[in-house]
Amino acid sequence: VAAAKEATYQSALALEQSGDYAGAIRLYQSIKGYKDSTARIQLCQTAILDGKYDAALALMNEGKYSEAIEAFTAIKTHRDSAEKIKECETAILDGKYDAALALMDAGKYSEAITAFNAIKTHRDSAEKIKECETAILDGKYDAAVALMDAGKYNEAIDAFTAIKTHRDSVEKIKECETAILDGKYDAAMALM
């Protein structure tokens, strides 16, 4: 019996050394209590978890954050897996933030607002949303000023009315109305 246990132990040890931890565990369990088989089971289980951890870490380092989160979640209590999950989640958010920032920098403010809204609590996304909204209003304001400068006062009034609370739009509406009245006055005077 002792010789059989020793043979099983040696086979388990060989499997462990070759990296077949699951096979080694099965053999160690069949002779549990013999020599240091119980401790070896623990070592093999840790080695299996270490392998899964290393694989998850490799996914993380390759930028495959969603896959890494799944892998770390499977071993959440092993080493710093819970912290690595948070790092991956932050990396995903950082990627989305960078993409939203790129949209903003490209002048695609409405798309950027949508992208920042998806990550509203990450970094300064809420502030970036406000900046995009202001940029949209500035664009509409500039277009209204261009209409006004071109003498298209009625169109300019409509454009300024749509952004009434932005900058001095109310004053610009009054200027357009005055210009219209001045034009009518000048036209009436020309008929005299």
C-alpha positions as CSV (number, residue, x, y, z in Angstrom):
1,V,0.0,0.0,0.0
2,A,2.8,2.4,0.9
3,A,4.6,1.6,-2.4
4,A,1.4,2.3,-4.3
5,K,0.9,5.6,-2.6
6,E,4.5,6.5,-3.2
7,A,4.1,5.7,-6.9
8,T,1.0,7.8,-7.1
9,Y,2.8,10.6,-5.3
10,Q,5.7,10.5,-7.7
11,S,3.3,10.5,-10.7
12,A,1.5,13.5,-9.2
13,L,4.8,15.2,-8.6
14,A,5.8,14.6,-12.2
15,L,2.4,16.0,-13.5
16,E,2.8,19.0,-11.3
17,Q,6.3,19.7,-12.5
18,S,5.1,19.4,-16.2
19,G,2.4,22.0,-15.5
20,D,-0.6,19.6,-15.5
21,Y,-1.9,20.9,-12.2
22,A,-5.4,19.6,-12.6
23,G,-4.0,16.0,-13.2
24,A,-1.7,16.4,-10.3
25,I,-4.5,17.5,-8.0
26,R,-6.6,14.4,-8.9
27,L,-3.7,12.1,-8.0
28,Y,-2.8,14.0,-4.8
29,Q,-6.5,13.9,-3.7
30,S,-6.4,10.1,-4.2
31,I,-3.6,9.9,-1.6
32,K,-4.7,12.8,0.6
33,G,-2.7,12.9,3.8
34,Y,0.3,11.0,2.3
35,K,3.5,13.1,2.7
36,D,2.8,16.7,1.7
37,S,0.0,15.8,-0.7
38,T,-2.5,18.2,0.9
39,A,0.0,21.1,0.7
40,R,0.8,20.1,-2.9
41,I,-2.9,20.3,-3.8
42,Q,-2.9,23.9,-2.4
43,L,0.2,24.7,-4.5
44,C,-1.4,23.3,-7.7
45,Q,-4.6,25.2,-7.1
46,T,-2.6,28.4,-6.6
47,A,-0.6,27.6,-9.8
48,I,-3.8,27.2,-11.7
49,L,-5.1,30.5,-10.4
50,D,-1.7,32.1,-11.2
51,G,-2.0,30.8,-14.8
52,K,-5.4,32.3,-15.1
53,Y,-4.2,35.6,-13.6
54,D,-1.3,35.7,-16.0
55,A,-3.7,35.1,-19.0
56,A,-6.0,37.9,-17.7
57,L,-3.0,40.2,-17.3
58,A,-1.9,39.5,-20.9
59,L,-5.4,40.4,-22.1
60,M,-5.2,43.6,-20.1
61,N,-1.8,44.4,-21.5
62,E,-3.1,43.8,-25.1
63,G,-5.8,46.3,-24.5
64,K,-8.6,43.7,-24.5
65,Y,-10.2,45.1,-21.4
66,S,-13.6,43.6,-21.6
67,E,-12.1,40.1,-22.0
68,A,-9.6,40.8,-19.2
69,I,-12.5,41.9,-16.9
70,E,-14.2,38.5,-17.6
71,A,-11.0,36.7,-16.9
72,F,-10.2,38.6,-13.7
73,T,-13.8,38.2,-12.5
74,A,-13.5,34.4,-12.7
75,I,-10.6,34.7,-10.2
76,K,-11.8,37.8,-8.3
77,T,-10.3,36.8,-4.9
78,H,-6.9,35.8,-6.3
79,R,-4.1,38.3,-5.8
80,D,-5.1,41.8,-7.0
81,S,-7.7,40.7,-9.5
82,A,-10.4,43.0,-8.1
83,E,-8.0,46.0,-8.5
84,K,-7.2,44.9,-12.0
85,I,-10.9,44.8,-12.9
86,K,-11.2,48.4,-11.8
87,E,-8.1,49.3,-13.8
88,C,-9.7,47.7,-16.9
89,E,-13.0,49.5,-16.3
90,T,-11.1,52.8,-16.0
91,A,-9.1,52.0,-19.2
92,I,-12.4,51.4,-21.1
93,L,-13.8,54.7,-19.8
94,D,-10.5,56.5,-20.7
95,G,-10.8,55.1,-24.3
96,K,-14.4,56.3,-24.5
97,Y,-13.4,59.7,-23.1
98,D,-10.5,60.0,-25.6
99,A,-13.0,59.2,-28.5
100,A,-15.4,61.8,-27.2
101,L,-12.6,64.3,-27.0
102,A,-11.6,63.5,-30.6
103,L,-15.2,64.2,-31.7
104,M,-15.2,67.5,-29.8
105,D,-11.8,68.5,-31.3
106,A,-13.2,67.7,-34.7
107,G,-16.1,70.1,-34.2
108,K,-18.6,67.2,-34.0
109,Y,-20.2,68.7,-30.9
110,S,-23.6,66.9,-30.9
111,E,-21.8,63.5,-31.4
112,A,-19.3,64.4,-28.6
113,I,-22.2,65.3,-26.3
114,T,-23.7,61.9,-26.8
115,A,-20.3,60.2,-26.2
116,F,-19.6,62.3,-23.1
117,N,-23.1,61.6,-21.8
118,A,-22.4,57.9,-21.9
119,I,-19.5,58.5,-19.4
120,K,-20.9,61.5,-17.6
121,T,-19.3,60.7,-14.3
122,H,-15.8,60.0,-15.7
123,R,-13.2,62.7,-15.4
124,D,-14.5,66.1,-16.5
125,S,-17.1,64.7,-19.0
126,A,-19.9,66.9,-17.5
127,E,-17.8,70.0,-18.1
128,K,-16.9,68.8,-21.6
129,I,-20.7,68.5,-22.3
130,K,-21.1,72.1,-21.3
131,E,-18.2,73.2,-23.5
132,C,-19.8,71.4,-26.5
133,E,-23.2,72.9,-25.8
134,T,-21.5,76.4,-25.7
135,A,-19.6,75.7,-28.9
136,I,-22.9,74.7,-30.7
137,L,-24.5,77.9,-29.4
138,D,-21.5,79.9,-30.5
139,G,-21.8,78.4,-34.0
140,K,-25.4,79.3,-34.2
141,Y,-24.7,82.8,-32.9
142,D,-21.9,83.3,-35.5
143,A,-24.3,82.2,-38.2
144,A,-27.0,84.7,-37.0
145,V,-24.4,87.5,-37.0
146,A,-23.5,86.5,-40.6
147,L,-27.2,86.8,-41.6
148,M,-27.4,90.2,-39.9
149,D,-24.2,91.4,-41.6
150,A,-25.6,90.3,-44.9
151,G,-28.7,92.4,-44.3
152,K,-31.0,89.3,-43.9
153,Y,-32.6,90.8,-40.8
154,N,-35.7,88.6,-40.6
155,E,-33.7,85.4,-40.9
156,A,-31.2,86.8,-38.4
157,I,-34.1,87.6,-36.0
158,D,-35.3,84.0,-36.2
159,A,-31.7,82.7,-35.7
160,F,-31.1,84.9,-32.7
161,T,-34.5,84.0,-31.2
162,A,-33.6,80.4,-31.3
163,I,-30.6,81.2,-29.0
164,K,-32.2,84.0,-27.1
165,T,-30.3,83.3,-23.8
166,H,-26.9,83.1,-25.5
167,R,-24.6,86.1,-25.4
168,D,-26.2,89.3,-26.5
169,S,-28.8,87.7,-28.8
170,V,-31.7,89.8,-27.4
171,E,-29.7,93.0,-28.2
172,K,-29.0,91.7,-31.7
173,I,-32.7,91.0,-32.2
174,K,-33.4,94.7,-31.4
175,E,-30.6,95.8,-33.7
176,C,-32.2,93.8,-36.6
177,E,-35.6,95.2,-35.8
178,T,-34.2,98.7,-35.9
179,A,-32.4,98.0,-39.2
180,I,-35.7,96.8,-40.7
181,L,-37.5,99.9,-39.5
182,D,-34.7,102.1,-40.7
183,G,-34.8,100.4,-44.1
184,K,-38.6,101.0,-44.3
185,Y,-38.1,104.6,-43.2
186,D,-35.4,105.2,-45.8
187,A,-37.6,103.5,-48.5
188,A,-40.5,105.8,-47.5
189,M,-38.3,108.9,-47.6
190,A,-37.0,107.9,-51.1
191,L,-40.6,107.9,-52.4
192,M,-41.1,111.6,-51.3
